[in-house]
Amino acid sequence: MERERLYSKKLNAGKRTYFFDIKKGRDGSAYLVITEQTEDKKNRLMVFEDKAEAFMSVLQEAVGKMKEVK
């Protein structure tokens, strides 16, 4: 069953397409689904509302490290 979509954004990145969807869970809380799609496969990552800030913190740290490695 498809959950109610509250927000959706698409990012084309060469041969990959990323979808960022915020959906509403059964309990009414929001969660983020990040989908990476290529010609032959699809990968999904779900980030729940109560862990979103911690997820973003680690993601921002990792992006910062990527810039340092250049």
Long-range contacts (C-beta under 8 A, 24 or more apart in sequence): 6-30, 15-39
